Amino acid sequence: MHITASVFINDDESGLHNDFEKWLEQLPPEKPYSRYQHNGFEDNGDIHLKRTIMGREVTIAITDGDFDSGPWKQIFYYEMDGKRDKRVLIKIIGE
């Protein structure tokens, strides 16, 4: 529940995690800080853009107590800033 963190579903594979970080840094690079109008009090304008790309929530199906997904899929929490305490909200809707 924070604007500089992302939640997403994907394969749990270390090469893919590294690919995400490299890809995201190419889209809105962190520096120079002066390229972002948001930067002033904070220097995280690039993080806000990256979080928009990665998303902030996931919807999953659970059947008989199991996560309905492919064999390698996981839910990931991706912290991009780390400057403040965060909290996670989980809502369960259904029967």
Distance bins in CASP14 RR format, pairs under 12 A and 6 or more apart:
PFRMAT RR
TARGET T0000
AUTHOR 0000-0000-0000
RMODE 2
METHOD distances of the structure
MODEL  1
1 7 0 0 0 0 1 0 0 0 0 0 0
1 56 0 0 0 0 1 0 0 0 0 0 0
1 57 0 0 0 0 1 0 0 0 0 0 0
1 77 0 0 0 0 0 1 0 0 0 0 0
1 84 0 0 0 0 0 1 0 0 0 0 0
1 85 0 0 0 0 0 1 0 0 0 0 0
1 86 1 0 0 1 0 0 0 0 0 0 0
1 87 1 0 1 0 0 0 0 0 0 0 0
1 88 1 0 0 1 0 0 0 0 0 0 0
1 89 1 0 1 0 0 0 0 0 0 0 0
1 90 0 0 0 0 0 1 0 0 0 0 0
1 91 0 0 0 0 0 1 0 0 0 0 0
2 44 0 0 0 0 0 1 0 0 0 0 0
2 47 0 0 0 0 0 1 0 0 0 0 0
2 48 0 0 0 0 0 1 0 0 0 0 0
2 51 0 0 0 0 1 0 0 0 0 0 0
2 56 0 0 0 0 1 0 0 0 0 0 0
2 77 0 0 0 0 0 1 0 0 0 0 0
2 78 0 0 0 0 0 1 0 0 0 0 0
2 79 0 0 0 0 1 0 0 0 0 0 0
2 80 0 0 0 0 1 0 0 0 0 0 0
2 81 1 0 0 1 0 0 0 0 0 0 0
2 82 0 0 0 0 1 0 0 0 0 0 0
2 83 0 0 0 0 1 0 0 0 0 0 0
2 84 1 0 0 1 0 0 0 0 0 0 0
2 85 0 0 0 0 1 0 0 0 0 0 0
2 86 1 0 1 0 0 0 0 0 0 0 0
2 87 1 0 0 1 0 0 0 0 0 0 0
2 88 0 0 0 0 1 0 0 0 0 0 0
2 89 0 0 0 0 0 1 0 0 0 0 0
3 38 0 0 0 0 0 1 0 0 0 0 0
3 42 0 0 0 0 0 1 0 0 0 0 0
3 44 0 0 0 0 1 0 0 0 0 0 0
3 45 0 0 0 0 0 1 0 0 0 0 0
3 47 0 0 0 0 1 0 0 0 0 0 0
3 48 1 0 0 1 0 0 0 0 0 0 0
3 49 0 0 0 0 0 1 0 0 0 0 0
3 50 0 0 0 0 0 1 0 0 0 0 0
3 51 1 0 0 1 0 0 0 0 0 0 0
3 52 0 0 0 0 1 0 0 0 0 0 0
3 54 0 0 0 0 0 1 0 0 0 0 0
3 55 0 0 0 0 0 1 0 0 0 0 0
3 56 1 0 0 1 0 0 0 0 0 0 0
3 79 0 0 0 0 0 1 0 0 0 0 0
3 80 0 0 0 0 1 0 0 0 0 0 0
3 81 0 0 0 0 1 0 0 0 0 0 0
3 82 0 0 0 0 0 1 0 0 0 0 0
3 83 0 0 0 0 0 1 0 0 0 0 0
3 84 0 0 0 0 0 1 0 0 0 0 0
3 86 0 0 0 0 0 1 0 0 0 0 0
4 38 0 0 0 0 0 1 0 0 0 0 0
4 42 0 0 0 0 1 0 0 0 0 0 0
4 43 0 0 0 0 0 1 0 0 0 0 0
4 44 1 0 0 1 0 0 0 0 0 0 0
4 45 0 0 0 0 1 0 0 0 0 0 0
4 46 0 0 0 0 0 1 0 0 0 0 0
4 47 1 0 1 0 0 0 0 0 0 0 0
4 48 1 0 0 1 0 0 0 0 0 0 0
4 49 0 0 0 0 0 1 0 0 0 0 0
4 50 0 0 0 0 1 0 0 0 0 0 0
4 51 1 0 1 0 0 0 0 0 0 0 0
4 52 0 0 0 0 0 1 0 0 0 0 0
4 54 0 0 0 0 0 1 0 0 0 0 0
4 55 0 0 0 0 0 1 0 0 0 0 0
4 56 0 0 0 0 0 1 0 0 0 0 0
4 77 0 0 0 0 0 1 0 0 0 0 0
4 78 0 0 0 0 1 0 0 0 0 0 0
4 79 1 0 0 1 0 0 0 0 0 0 0
4 80 1 0 1 0 0 0 0 0 0 0 0
4 81 1 1 0 0 0 0 0 0 0 0 0
4 82 1 0 0 1 0 0 0 0 0 0 0
4 83 1 0 0 1 0 0 0 0 0 0 0
4 84 0 0 0 0 1 0 0 0 0 0 0
4 86 0 0 0 0 1 0 0 0 0 0 0
5 44 0 0 0 0 0 1 0 0 0 0 0
5 47 0 0 0 0 1 0 0 0 0 0 0
5 48 0 0 0 0 0 1 0 0 0 0 0
5 50 0 0 0 0 0 1 0 0 0 0 0
5 51 1 0 0 1 0 0 0 0 0 0 0
5 54 0 0 0 0 1 0 0 0 0 0 0
5 55 0 0 0 0 1 0 0 0 0 0 0
5 56 1 0 0 1 0 0 0 0 0 0 0
5 57 0 0 0 0 0 1 0 0 0 0 0
5 76 0 0 0 0 0 1 0 0 0 0 0
5 77 1 0 0 1 0 0 0 0 0 0 0
5 78 1 0 0 1 0 0 0 0 0 0 0
5 79 1 0 1 0 0 0 0 0 0 0 0
5 80 1 0 0 1 0 0 0 0 0 0 0
5 81 1 0 0 1 0 0 0 0 0 0 0
5 82 0 0 0 0 1 0 0 0 0 0 0
5 83 0 0 0 0 0 1 0 0 0 0 0
5 84 0 0 0 0 1 0 0 0 0 0 0
5 85 0 0 0 0 0 1 0 0 0 0 0
5 86 1 0 1 0 0 0 0 0 0 0 0
5 87 0 0 0 0 1 0 0 0 0 0 0
5 88 0 0 0 0 1 0 0 0 0 0 0
5 89 0 0 0 0 0 1 0 0 0 0 0
6 20 0 0 0 0 1 0 0 0 0 0 0
6 24 0 0 0 0 1 0 0 0 0 0 0
6 47 0 0 0 0 1 0 0 0 0 0 0
6 48 0 0 0 0 0 1 0 0 0 0 0
6 49 0 0 0 0 0 1 0 0 0 0 0
6 50 1 0 0 1 0 0 0 0 0 0 0
6 51 1 0 1 0 0 0 0 0 0 0 0
6 52 0 0 0 0 1 0 0 0 0 0 0
6 53 0 0 0 0 1 0 0 0 0 0 0
6 54 1 1 0 0 0 0 0 0 0 0 0
6 55 1 0 1 0 0 0 0 0 0 0 0
6 56 1 0 0 1 0 0 0 0 0 0 0
6 57 0 0 0 0 1 0 0 0 0 0 0
6 58 0 0 0 0 1 0 0 0 0 0 0
6 75 0 0 0 0 0 1 0 0 0 0 0
6 76 1 0 0 1 0 0 0 0 0 0 0
6 77 1 0 0 1 0 0 0 0 0 0 0
6 78 1 0 1 0 0 0 0 0 0 0 0
6 79 0 0 0 0 1 0 0 0 0 0 0
6 80 1 0 0 1 0 0 0 0 0 0 0
6 81 0 0 0 0 0 1 0 0 0 0 0
6 86 0 0 0 0 0 1 0 0 0 0 0
6 88 0 0 0 0 0 1 0 0 0 0 0
7 51 0 0 0 0 0 1 0 0 0 0 0
7 54 0 0 0 0 1 0 0 0 0 0 0
7 55 1 0 0 1 0 0 0 0 0 0 0
7 56 1 0 0 1 0 0 0 0 0 0 0
7 57 1 0 1 0 0 0 0 0 0 0 0
7 58 1 0 1 0 0 0 0 0 0 0 0
7 59 0 0 0 0 0 1 0 0 0 0 0
7 60 0 0 0 0 0 1 0 0 0 0 0
7 74 0 0 0 0 0 1 0 0 0 0 0
7 75 1 0 0 1 0 0 0 0 0 0 0
7 76 1 0 0 1 0 0 0 0 0 0 0
7 77 1 0 1 0 0 0 0 0 0 0 0
7 78 1 0 0 1 0 0 0 0 0 0 0
7 79 0 0 0 0 0 1 0 0 0 0 0
7 80 0 0 0 0 0 1 0 0 0 0 0
7 86 0 0 0 0 0 1 0 0 0 0 0
7 88 1 0 0 1 0 0 0 0 0 0 0
7 89 0 0 0 0 0 1 0 0 0 0 0
7 90 0 0 0 0 0 1 0 0 0 0 0
8 16 0 0 0 0 0 1 0 0 0 0 0
8 17 0 0 0 0 0 1 0 0 0 0 0
8 20 0 0 0 0 1 0 0 0 0 0 0
8 24 0 0 0 0 0 1 0 0 0 0 0
8 50 0 0 0 0 0 1 0 0 0 0 0
8 51 0 0 0 0 0 1 0 0 0 0 0
8 53 0 0 0 0 0 1 0 0 0 0 0
8 54 1 0 1 0 0 0 0 0 0 0 0
8 55 1 0 0 1 0 0 0 0 0 0 0
8 56 0 0 0 0 1 0 0 0 0 0 0
8 57 0 0 0 0 1 0 0 0 0 0 0
8 58 1 0 0 1 0 0 0 0 0 0 0
8 59 0 0 0 0 0 1 0 0 0 0 0
8 60 0 0 0 0 0 1 0 0 0 0 0
8 73 0 0 0 0 0 1 0 0 0 0 0
8 74 0 0 0 0 1 0 0 0 0 0 0
8 75 1 0 0 1 0 0 0 0 0 0 0
8 76 1 0 1 0 0 0 0 0 0 0 0
8 77 0 0 0 0 1 0 0 0 0 0 0
8 78 1 0 0 1 0 0 0 0 0 0 0
8 80 0 0 0 0 0 1 0 0 0 0 0
9 54 0 0 0 0 0 1 0 0 0 0 0
9 55 0 0 0 0 0 1 0 0 0 0 0
9 57 0 0 0 0 0 1 0 0 0 0 0
9 58 1 0 1 0 0 0 0 0 0 0 0
9 59 0 0 0 0 1 0 0 0 0 0 0
9 60 1 0 0 1 0 0 0 0 0 0 0
9 61 0 0 0 0 0 1 0 0 0 0 0
9 67 0 0 0 0 1 0 0 0 0 0 0
9 68 0 0 0 0 0 1 0 0 0 0 0
9 69 1 0 0 1 0 0 0 0 0 0 0
9 70 0 0 0 0 1 0 0 0 0 0 0
9 72 0 0 0 0 0 1 0 0 0 0 0
9 73 1 0 1 0 0 0 0 0 0 0 0
9 74 1 0 0 1 0 0 0 0 0 0 0
9 75 1 0 1 0 0 0 0 0 0 0 0
9 76 1 0 0 1 0 0 0 0 0 0 0
9 77 0 0 0 0 0 1 0 0 0 0 0
9 78 0 0 0 0 0 1 0 0 0 0 0
10 16 1 0 0 1 0 0 0 0 0 0 0
10 17 0 0 0 0 1 0 0 0 0 0 0
10 19 0 0 0 0 0 1 0 0 0 0 0
10 20 0 0 0 0 1 0 0 0 0 0 0
10 54 0 0 0 0 0 1 0 0 0 0 0
10 55 0 0 0 0 0 1 0 0 0 0 0
10 58 0 0 0 0 0 1 0 0 0 0 0
10 69 0 0 0 0 0 1 0 0 0 0 0
10 70 0 0 0 0 0 1 0 0 0 0 0
10 72 0 0 0 0 1 0 0 0 0 0 0
10 73 1 0 0 1 0 0 0 0 0 0 0
10 74 1 0 0 1 0 0 0 0 0 0 0
10 75 0 0 0 0 1 0 0 0 0 0 0
10 76 1 0 0 1 0 0 0 0 0 0 0
10 78 0 0 0 0 0 1 0 0 0 0 0
11 17 0 0 0 0 1 0 0 0 0 0 0
11 19 0 0 0 0 0 1 0 0 0 0 0
11 20 0 0 0 0 0 1 0 0 0 0 0
11 69 0 0 0 0 0 1 0 0 0 0 0
11 70 0 0 0 0 1 0 0 0 0 0 0
11 71 0 0 0 0 1 0 0 0 0 0 0
11 72 1 0 1 0 0 0 0 0 0 0 0
11 73 1 0 0 1 0 0 0 0 0 0 0
11 74 1 0 0 1 0 0 0 0 0 0 0
11 75 0 0 0 0 0 1 0 0 0 0 0
11 76 0 0 0 0 1 0 0 0 0 0 0
12 69 0 0 0 0 0 1 0 0 0 0 0
12 70 0 0 0 0 0 1 0 0 0 0 0
12 71 0 0 0 0 0 1 0 0 0 0 0
12 72 1 0 1 0 0 0 0 0 0 0 0
12 73 1 0 0 1 0 0 0 0 0 0 0
12 74 1 0 1 0 0 0 0 0 0 0 0
12 75 0 0 0 0 1 0 0 0 0 0 0
12 76 1 0 0 1 0 0 0 0 0 0 0
13 19 0 0 0 0 1 0 0 0 0 0 0
13 20 0 0 0 0 0 1 0 0 0 0 0
13 71 0 0 0 0 0 1 0 0 0 0 0
13 72 1 0 0 1 0 0 0 0 0 0 0
13 73 0 0 0 0 0 1 0 0 0 0 0
13 74 0 0 0 0 1 0 0 0 0 0 0
13 76 0 0 0 0 0 1 0 0 0 0 0
14 20 0 0 0 0 0 1 0 0 0 0 0
14 21 0 0 0 0 0 1 0 0 0 0 0
15 21 0 0 0 0 1 0 0 0 0 0 0
15 22 0 0 0 0 1 0 0 0 0 0 0
15 23 0 0 0 0 0 1 0 0 0 0 0
16 22 0 0 0 0 0 1 0 0 0 0 0
16 23 0 0 0 0 0 1 0 0 0 0 0
16 72 0 0 0 0 1 0 0 0 0 0 0
16 73 0 0 0 0 0 1 0 0 0 0 0
16 74 0 0 0 0 0 1 0 0 0 0 0
16 76 0 0 0 0 0 1 0 0 0 0 0
17 23 0 0 0 0 0 1 0 0 0 0 0
17 24 0 0 0 0 0 1 0 0 0 0 0
17 74 0 0 0 0 0 1 0 0 0 0 0
17 76 0 0 0 0 1 0 0 0 0 0 0
17 78 0 0 0 0 1 0 0 0 0 0 0
18 24 0 0 0 0 0 1 0 0 0 0 0
18 25 0 0 0 0 0 1 0 0 0 0 0
19 25 0 0 0 0 0 1 0 0 0 0 0
19 26 0 0 0 0 0 1 0 0 0 0 0
20 26 0 0 0 0 0 1 0 0 0 0 0
20 27 0 0 0 0 0 1 0 0 0 0 0
20 50 0 0 0 0 1 0 0 0 0 0 0
20 53 0 0 0 0 0 1 0 0 0 0 0
20 54 1 0 0 1 0 0 0 0 0 0 0
20 76 0 0 0 0 1 0 0 0 0 0 0
20 78 1 0 0 1 0 0 0 0 0 0 0
20 80 0 0 0 0 0 1 0 0 0 0 0
21 27 0 0 0 0 0 1 0 0 0 0 0
21 30 0 0 0 0 0 1 0 0 0 0 0
21 50 0 0 0 0 1 0 0 0 0 0 0
21 54 0 0 0 0 0 1 0 0 0 0 0
21 78 0 0 0 0 1 0 0 0 0 0 0
21 80 0 0 0 0 1 0 0 0 0 0 0
22 29 0 0 0 0 0 1 0 0 0 0 0
23 29 0 0 0 0 0 1 0 0 0 0 0
23 50 0 0 0 0 1 0 0 0 0 0 0
23 53 0 0 0 0 1 0 0 0 0 0 0
23 54 0 0 0 0 0 1 0 0 0 0 0
24 30 0 0 0 0 1 0 0 0 0 0 0
24 46 0 0 0 0 1 0 0 0 0 0 0
24 47 0 0 0 0 1 0 0 0 0 0 0
24 49 0 0 0 0 1 0 0 0 0 0 0
24 50 1 0 1 0 0 0 0 0 0 0 0
24 51 0 0 0 0 1 0 0 0 0 0 0
24 52 0 0 0 0 0 1 0 0 0 0 0
24 53 1 0 0 1 0 0 0 0 0 0 0
24 54 1 0 0 1 0 0 0 0 0 0 0
24 55 0 0 0 0 0 1 0 0 0 0 0
24 78 0 0 0 0 1 0 0 0 0 0 0
24 80 0 0 0 0 1 0 0 0 0 0 0
25 31 0 0 0 0 0 1 0 0 0 0 0
25 46 0 0 0 0 1 0 0 0 0 0 0
25 47 0 0 0 0 0 1 0 0 0 0 0
25 49 0 0 0 0 0 1 0 0 0 0 0
25 50 0 0 0 0 1 0 0 0 0 0 0
25 53 0 0 0 0 0 1 0 0 0 0 0
25 80 0 0 0 0 0 1 0 0 0 0 0
26 46 0 0 0 0 0 1 0 0 0 0 0
26 49 0 0 0 0 0 1 0 0 0 0 0
26 50 0 0 0 0 0 1 0 0 0 0 0
26 53 0 0 0 0 0 1 0 0 0 0 0
27 46 0 0 0 0 1 0 0 0 0 0 0
27 47 0 0 0 0 0 1 0 0 0 0 0
27 49 1 0 0 1 0 0 0 0 0 0 0
27 50 1 0 0 1 0 0 0 0 0 0 0
27 51 0 0 0 0 0 1 0 0 0 0 0
27 52 0 0 0 0 0 1 0 0 0 0 0
27 53 1 0 0 1 0 0 0 0 0 0 0
27 54 0 0 0 0 0 1 0 0 0 0 0
28 35 0 0 0 0 1 0 0 0 0 0 0
28 36 1 0 0 1 0 0 0 0 0 0 0
28 38 0 0 0 0 0 1 0 0 0 0 0
28 39 0 0 0 0 0 1 0 0 0 0 0
28 44 0 0 0 0 0 1 0 0 0 0 0
28 45 1 0 0 1 0 0 0 0 0 0 0
28 46 1 0 1 0 0 0 0 0 0 0 0
28 47 0 0 0 0 1 0 0 0 0 0 0
28 48 0 0 0 0 1 0 0 0 0 0 0
28 49 1 0 1 0 0 0 0 0 0 0 0
28 50 1 0 0 1 0 0 0 0 0 0 0
28 51 0 0 0 0 0 1 0 0 0 0 0
28 52 0 0 0 0 1 0 0 0 0 0 0
28 53 0 0 0 0 1 0 0 0 0 0 0
28 54 0 0 0 0 0 1 0 0 0 0 0
28 80 0 0 0 0 0 1 0 0 0 0 0
29 35 0 0 0 0 1 0 0 0 0 0 0
29 36 0 0 0 0 0 1 0 0 0 0 0
29 45 0 0 0 0 0 1 0 0 0 0 0
29 46 1 0 0 1 0 0 0 0 0 0 0
29 47 0 0 0 0 0 1 0 0 0 0 0
29 49 0 0 0 0 0 1 0 0 0 0 0
29 50 0 0 0 0 0 1 0 0 0 0 0
30 36 0 0 0 0 1 0 0 0 0 0 0
30 39 0 0 0 0 0 1 0 0 0 0 0
30 43 0 0 0 0 1 0 0 0 0 0 0
30 44 0 0 0 0 1 0 0 0 0 0 0
30 45 0 0 0 0 1 0 0 0 0 0 0
30 46 1 0 1 0 0 0 0 0 0 0 0
30 47 0 0 0 0 1 0 0 0 0 0 0
30 48 0 0 0 0 0 1 0 0 0 0 0
30 49 0 0 0 0 0 1 0 0 0 0 0
30 50 0 0 0 0 1 0 0 0 0 0 0
30 80 0 0 0 0 0 1 0 0 0 0 0
30 81 0 0 0 0 0 1 0 0 0 0 0
31 39 0 0 0 0 0 1 0 0 0 0 0
31 43 0 0 0 0 1 0 0 0 0 0 0
31 44 0 0 0 0 0 1 0 0 0 0 0
31 45 0 0 0 0 0 1 0 0 0 0 0
31 46 0 0 0 0 1 0 0 0 0 0 0
32 39 0 0 0 0 1 0 0 0 0 0 0
32 43 0 0 0 0 0 1 0 0 0 0 0
32 45 0 0 0 0 0 1 0 0 0 0 0
32 46 0 0 0 0 0 1 0 0 0 0 0
33 39 1 0 1 0 0 0 0 0 0 0 0
33 40 0 0 0 0 1 0 0 0 0 0 0
33 41 0 0 0 0 0 1 0 0 0 0 0
33 42 0 0 0 0 1 0 0 0 0 0 0
33 43 1 0 1 0 0 0 0 0 0 0 0
33 44 0 0 0 0 1 0 0 0 0 0 0
33 45 0 0 0 0 1 0 0 0 0 0 0
33 46 0 0 0 0 1 0 0 0 0 0 0
33 47 0 0 0 0 0 1 0 0 0 0 0
34 40 0 0 0 0 1 0 0 0 0 0 0
34 43 0 0 0 0 1 0 0 0 0 0 0
34 45 0 0 0 0 0 1 0 0 0 0 0
34 46 0 0 0 0 0 1 0 0 0 0 0
35 43 0 0 0 0 0 1 0 0 0 0 0
35 45 0 0 0 0 1 0 0 0 0 0 0
35 46 0 0 0 0 1 0 0 0 0 0 0
35 49 0 0 0 0 0 1 0 0 0 0 0
36 42 0 0 0 0 1 0 0 0 0 0 0
36 43 0 0 0 0 1 0 0 0 0 0 0
36 44 0 0 0 0 1 0 0 0 0 0 0
36 45 1 0 1 0 0 0 0 0 0 0 0
36 46 1 0 0 1 0 0 0 0 0 0 0
36 47 0 0 0 0 1 0 0 0 0 0 0
36 48 0 0 0 0 1 0 0 0 0 0 0
36 49 0 0 0 0 1 0 0 0 0 0 0
36 50 0 0 0 0 0 1 0 0 0 0 0
37 45 0 0 0 0 1 0 0 0 0 0 0
37 48 0 0 0 0 0 1 0 0 0 0 0
37 49 0 0 0 0 0 1 0 0 0 0 0
38 44 1 0 0 1 0 0 0 0 0 0 0
38 45 1 0 1 0 0 0 0 0 0 0 0
38 46 0 0 0 0 1 0 0 0 0 0 0
38 47 0 0 0 0 1 0 0 0 0 0 0
38 48 1 0 0 1 0 0 0 0 0 0 0
38 49 0 0 0 0 1 0 0 0 0 0 0
39 45 1 0 1 0 0 0 0 0 0 0 0
39 46 0 0 0 0 1 0 0 0 0 0 0
39 47 0 0 0 0 0 1 0 0 0 0 0
39 48 0 0 0 0 1 0 0 0 0 0 0
39 49 0 0 0 0 0 1 0 0 0 0 0
41 83 0 0 0 0 0 1 0 0 0 0 0
42 48 0 0 0 0 1 0 0 0 0 0 0
42 81 0 0 0 0 1 0 0 0 0 0 0
42 82 0 0 0 0 0 1 0 0 0 0 0
42 83 1 0 0 1 0 0 0 0 0 0 0
42 84 0 0 0 0 0 1 0 0 0 0 0
43 81 0 0 0 0 1 0 0 0 0 0 0
43 83 0 0 0 0 1 0 0 0 0 0 0
44 50 0 0 0 0 1 0 0 0 0 0 0
44 51 0 0 0 0 1 0 0 0 0 0 0
44 79 0 0 0 0 0 1 0 0 0 0 0
44 80 0 0 0 0 1 0 0 0 0 0 0
44 81 1 0 1 0 0 0 0 0 0 0 0
44 82 0 0 0 0 1 0 0 0 0 0 0
44 83 1 0 0 1 0 0 0 0 0 0 0
44 84 0 0 0 0 0 1 0 0 0 0 0
45 51 0 0 0 0 1 0 0 0 0 0 0
45 52 0 0 0 0 0 1 0 0 0 0 0
45 80 0 0 0 0 0 1 0 0 0 0 0
45 81 0 0 0 0 1 0 0 0 0 0 0
46 52 0 0 0 0 0 1 0 0 0 0 0
46 53 0 0 0 0 0 1 0 0 0 0 0
46 80 0 0 0 0 1 0 0 0 0 0 0
46 81 0 0 0 0 1 0 0 0 0 0 0
47 53 0 0 0 0 0 1 0 0 0 0 0
47 54 0 0 0 0 0 1 0 0 0 0 0
47 78 0 0 0 0 0 1 0 0 0 0 0
47 79 0 0 0 0 1 0 0 0 0 0 0
47 80 1 0 1 0 0 0 0 0 0 0 0
47 81 1 0 1 0 0 0 0 0 0 0 0
47 82 0 0 0 0 1 0 0 0 0 0 0
47 83 0 0 0 0 1 0 0 0 0 0 0
47 84 0 0 0 0 0 1 0 0 0 0 0
48 54 0 0 0 0 0 1 0 0 0 0 0
48 55 0 0 0 0 0 1 0 0 0 0 0
48 56 0 0 0 0 0 1 0 0 0 0 0
48 80 0 0 0 0 1 0 0 0 0 0 0
48 81 0 0 0 0 1 0 0 0 0 0 0
49 55 0 0 0 0 0 1 0 0 0 0 0
49 80 0 0 0 0 0 1 0 0 0 0 0
50 56 0 0 0 0 0 1 0 0 0 0 0
50 78 0 0 0 0 1 0 0 0 0 0 0
50 79 0 0 0 0 0 1 0 0 0 0 0
50 80 1 0 1 0 0 0 0 0 0 0 0
50 81 0 0 0 0 1 0 0 0 0 0 0
51 57 0 0 0 0 0 1 0 0 0 0 0
51 77 0 0 0 0 0 1 0 0 0 0 0
51 78 0 0 0 0 1 0 0 0 0 0 0
51 79 0 0 0 0 0 1 0 0 0 0 0
51 80 1 0 0 1 0 0 0 0 0 0 0
51 81 0 0 0 0 1 0 0 0 0 0 0
52 80 0 0 0 0 0 1 0 0 0 0 0
53 78 0 0 0 0 0 1 0 0 0 0 0
53 80 0 0 0 0 0 1 0 0 0 0 0
54 76 0 0 0 0 1 0 0 0 0 0 0
54 77 0 0 0 0 0 1 0 0 0 0 0
54 78 1 0 0 1 0 0 0 0 0 0 0
54 79 0 0 0 0 0 1 0 0 0 0 0
54 80 0 0 0 0 1 0 0 0 0 0 0
55 76 0 0 0 0 0 1 0 0 0 0 0
55 77 0 0 0 0 0 1 0 0 0 0 0
55 78 0 0 0 0 1 0 0 0 0 0 0
55 80 0 0 0 0 0 1 0 0 0 0 0
56 77 0 0 0 0 0 1 0 0 0 0 0
56 78 0 0 0 0 0 1 0 0 0 0 0
56 80 0 0 0 0 0 1 0 0 0 0 0
56 86 0 0 0 0 0 1 0 0 0 0 0
56 88 0 0 0 0 0 1 0 0 0 0 0
56 89 0 0 0 0 0 1 0 0 0 0 0
57 75 0 0 0 0 0 1 0 0 0 0 0
57 77 0 0 0 0 0 1 0 0 0 0 0
57 88 0 0 0 0 0 1 0 0 0 0 0
57 89 0 0 0 0 1 0 0 0 0 0 0
57 90 0 0 0 0 0 1 0 0 0 0 0
57 91 0 0 0 0 1 0 0 0 0 0 0
58 67 0 0 0 0 0 1 0 0 0 0 0
58 69 0 0 0 0 0 1 0 0 0 0 0
58 73 0 0 0 0 0 1 0 0 0 0 0
58 74 0 0 0 0 0 1 0 0 0 0 0
58 75 1 0 0 1 0 0 0 0 0 0 0
58 76 0 0 0 0 1 0 0 0 0 0 0
58 77 0 0 0 0 0 1 0 0 0 0 0
58 78 0 0 0 0 0 1 0 0 0 0 0
58 88 0 0 0 0 0 1 0 0 0 0 0
58 89 0 0 0 0 0 1 0 0 0 0 0
58 90 0 0 0 0 0 1 0 0 0 0 0
58 91 0 0 0 0 0 1 0 0 0 0 0
59 67 0 0 0 0 0 1 0 0 0 0 0
59 68 0 0 0 0 0 1 0 0 0 0 0
59 69 0 0 0 0 0 1 0 0 0 0 0
59 75 0 0 0 0 0 1 0 0 0 0 0
59 90 0 0 0 0 0 1 0 0 0 0 0
59 91 0 0 0 0 1 0 0 0 0 0 0
59 92 0 0 0 0 0 1 0 0 0 0 0
59 93 0 0 0 0 1 0 0 0 0 0 0
59 94 0 0 0 0 0 1 0 0 0 0 0
60 66 0 0 0 0 0 1 0 0 0 0 0
60 67 1 0 1 0 0 0 0 0 0 0 0
60 68 1 0 0 1 0 0 0 0 0 0 0
60 69 1 0 0 1 0 0 0 0 0 0 0
60 70 0 0 0 0 0 1 0 0 0 0 0
60 73 0 0 0 0 1 0 0 0 0 0 0
60 74 0 0 0 0 0 1 0 0 0 0 0
60 75 1 0 0 1 0 0 0 0 0 0 0
60 90 0 0 0 0 0 1 0 0 0 0 0
60 91 0 0 0 0 0 1 0 0 0 0 0
60 92 0 0 0 0 0 1 0 0 0 0 0
60 93 0 0 0 0 0 1 0 0 0 0 0
61 67 1 0 0 1 0 0 0 0 0 0 0
61 68 1 0 1 0 0 0 0 0 0 0 0
61 69 0 0 0 0 1 0 0 0 0 0 0
61 70 0 0 0 0 0 1 0 0 0 0 0
61 73 0 0 0 0 0 1 0 0 0 0 0
61 92 0 0 0 0 0 1 0 0 0 0 0
61 93 0 0 0 0 0 1 0 0 0 0 0
61 94 0 0 0 0 0 1 0 0 0 0 0
62 68 1 0 0 1 0 0 0 0 0 0 0
62 69 0 0 0 0 1 0 0 0 0 0 0
62 75 0 0 0 0 0 1 0 0 0 0 0
62 90 0 0 0 0 0 1 0 0 0 0 0
62 92 0 0 0 0 1 0 0 0 0 0 0
62 93 0 0 0 0 0 1 0 0 0 0 0
62 94 0 0 0 0 1 0 0 0 0 0 0
62 95 0 0 0 0 0 1 0 0 0 0 0
63 69 0 0 0 0 0 1 0 0 0 0 0
63 94 0 0 0 0 0 1 0 0 0 0 0
63 95 0 0 0 0 0 1 0 0 0 0 0
64 95 0 0 0 0 0 1 0 0 0 0 0
65 92 0 0 0 0 0 1 0 0 0 0 0
66 73 0 0 0 0 0 1 0 0 0 0 0
67 73 1 0 0 1 0 0 0 0 0 0 0
67 74 0 0 0 0 1 0 0 0 0 0 0
67 75 1 0 0 1 0 0 0 0 0 0 0
69 75 0 0 0 0 1 0 0 0 0 0 0
75 88 0 0 0 0 0 1 0 0 0 0 0
75 90 0 0 0 0 0 1 0 0 0 0 0
76 88 0 0 0 0 0 1 0 0 0 0 0
77 86 0 0 0 0 1 0 0 0 0 0 0
77 87 0 0 0 0 0 1 0 0 0 0 0
77 88 1 0 0 1 0 0 0 0 0 0 0
77 89 0 0 0 0 0 1 0 0 0 0 0
77 90 0 0 0 0 0 1 0 0 0 0 0
78 86 0 0 0 0 0 1 0 0 0 0 0
79 85 0 0 0 0 0 1 0 0 0 0 0
79 86 1 0 0 1 0 0 0 0 0 0 0
79 88 0 0 0 0 0 1 0 0 0 0 0
80 86 0 0 0 0 0 1 0 0 0 0 0
END
